[in-house]
Amino acid sequence: MLPRPLVGCQVHPLVRRAPVLLLTGVAAGALAGCAGAVAVEPAPRGYEPACSQVYTALPDEVAGLQRRATTAQGAAAWSGVPTGSTGGGEVTVVLRCGVEQLSALDTAGGCQAVEGDGAVVDWIPREDGDGRTTWTTYGREPAVSLQLPADTAVTTSVLPAVAKAVSLLEQTAACS
């Protein structure tokens, strides 16, 4: 069995090196899970090694949602019916590492320190206008964004669940 790929639906290096005769069967099996991959726009710096560290440290389950493959390097997604959700419908949460860093002026709407598993990460929330909120790290290099549904149960569960992985990124500033 091949190890879990580091990024979404990229082909594992062992599959790329397989002889042509074996490639058909092995590659088909390795890519079968990509059919249900969550389409994610790649972040400008999602390829950075620090994002790979975050990606591999992320949990397989958050707020009752199961981790899914994505189409972008440095991105992760979870979907399902969240635990404690008031709506009861299926939701998808998307994390992108390597997004543009926010400035101190962007914190005017509020910067919130969130603790989870012994780590503290500062986040700046922004309403997307479509019933979702994008939370972007403040003072982490590279920056991470987390797009969440407007569901308090999901927000209060997901942000702490990813804090330890996100805290692996260098902290360059903190909310004041």
C-alpha positions in Angstrom: 0.0 0.0 0.0 1.3 3.5 -0.9 1.7 6.0 1.9 -0.8 8.9 2.0 0.4 11.5 -0.5 1.7 14.8 0.9 -0.7 16.9 -1.2 -4.2 16.3 -2.3 -4.3 14.2 -5.5 -0.8 14.5 -6.7 0.7 11.2 -7.9 3.0 9.6 -5.3 6.7 9.5 -6.5 6.7 5.6 -6.4 3.8 5.6 -8.9 5.7 8.0 -11.2 8.7 5.6 -11.3 6.6 2.5 -11.9 7.2 0.6 -15.2 4.7 1.5 -17.9 3.0 -1.9 -17.7 2.4 -1.6 -14.0 1.6 2.1 -14.2 -1.9 1.6 -15.6 -3.2 -0.4 -12.6 -1.2 1.3 -9.9 -1.9 4.8 -11.1 -5.6 4.1 -11.5 -5.8 2.9 -8.0 -3.7 5.8 -6.6 -5.9 8.4 -8.4 -9.3 6.8 -7.8 -9.8 8.9 -4.7 -9.2 12.1 -6.7 -12.6 11.9 -8.4 -14.2 13.2 -5.2 -11.4 15.7 -4.5 -12.5 19.2 -3.2 -11.6 21.8 -5.9 -9.4 24.4 -4.2 -7.7 27.4 -5.8 -4.0 27.0 -5.0 -2.4 29.6 -2.7 0.5 31.6 -4.1 2.9 30.1 -1.6 1.2 26.7 -1.0 4.3 24.9 -2.4 6.5 26.0 0.5 8.1 23.4 2.8 6.4 25.0 5.8 3.0 24.4 4.3 3.9 20.7 3.8 4.7 20.5 7.6 1.3 22.0 8.4 -0.5 19.7 5.9 1.0 16.6 7.4 0.2 17.7 11.0 -3.5 18.4 10.3 -6.0 16.1 11.9 -8.0 13.6 9.9 -11.3 14.7 11.6 -12.5 18.1 12.8 -15.9 18.9 14.3 -17.2 15.5 13.1 -16.0 16.3 9.5 -13.8 13.8 7.6 -10.7 14.9 5.8 -10.9 14.8 2.0 -8.4 15.1 -0.8 -8.0 18.5 -2.5 -6.8 19.7 -5.9 -4.3 22.2 -4.6 -0.9 21.8 -2.9 -0.8 23.1 0.6 -4.6 22.8 1.0 -6.8 20.5 3.1 -10.5 20.0 3.3 -13.0 18.3 5.6 -16.6 17.6 4.9 -19.7 16.0 6.3 -22.4 16.8 8.8 -20.7 18.6 11.7 -21.1 17.5 15.3 -23.4 19.9 17.2 -24.5 21.7 14.1 -27.8 23.6 14.2 -28.4 23.2 10.5 -27.8 19.5 10.2 -26.7 19.7 6.5 -23.4 18.7 5.0 -20.6 21.4 5.0 -17.1 21.7 3.7 -14.2 23.4 5.5 -11.2 24.4 3.4 -7.7 25.3 4.7 -5.2 26.9 2.4 -1.6 27.5 3.5 0.5 30.1 1.6 -2.1 32.8 1.2 -1.2 36.5 1.2 -0.2 37.9 4.6 -2.6 40.4 6.2 -1.4 43.8 7.4 -2.0 45.3 10.8 -4.6 47.5 9.2 -6.6 44.4 8.3 -7.0 43.6 12.0 -9.3 46.6 12.5 -12.3 44.2 12.3 -10.9 42.2 15.1 -8.0 39.8 15.7 -8.8 36.7 17.9 -6.3 34.5 19.6 -7.6 30.9 19.5 -6.0 28.1 21.7 -6.1 24.5 20.8 -4.0 21.5 22.0 -1.5 23.8 23.8 -1.0 26.1 20.8 -2.3 29.7 20.3 -2.9 31.1 16.8 -4.1 34.6 16.0 -6.9 34.8 13.4 -8.7 37.6 11.6 -12.3 36.7 10.5 -13.9 38.2 7.4 -17.4 37.6 6.2 -17.4 36.3 2.6 -20.9 37.5 1.9 -22.1 34.0 0.9 -22.8 32.6 4.4 -19.2 31.7 5.0 -16.4 33.3 6.9 -12.7 33.2 6.0 -10.4 33.2 9.0 -6.8 34.2 8.1 -3.8 33.9 10.4 -2.2 37.0 11.6 1.6 37.0 12.3 2.3 33.6 10.7 4.7 33.0 7.9 3.4 31.9 5.4 -0.2 32.8 6.2 -3.1 30.3 6.4 -6.7 30.8 5.5 -9.6 28.7 6.8 -13.0 29.0 5.1 -15.8 28.0 7.4 -19.6 27.9 7.2 -21.5 30.5 9.3 -22.1 27.9 12.1 -20.8 28.7 15.5 -20.5 25.0 16.4 -18.1 24.4 13.5 -16.1 27.6 14.1 -15.6 26.9 17.8 -14.5 23.3 17.0 -12.4 23.7 13.8 -10.1 26.6 14.8 -8.8 24.9 18.0 -8.5 21.6 16.1 -6.0 23.0 13.6 -4.1 25.3 16.0 -1.3 22.9 16.8 -0.6 22.2 13.1 -0.8 25.9 12.1 1.4 26.9 15.1 4.3 25.1 13.3 4.6 28.2 11.1 6.9 30.9 12.2 5.2 33.5 14.3 6.3 37.0 13.3 3.6 39.1 15.1 0.7 38.8 17.5 -2.7 40.4 18.0 -2.4 43.4 20.4 
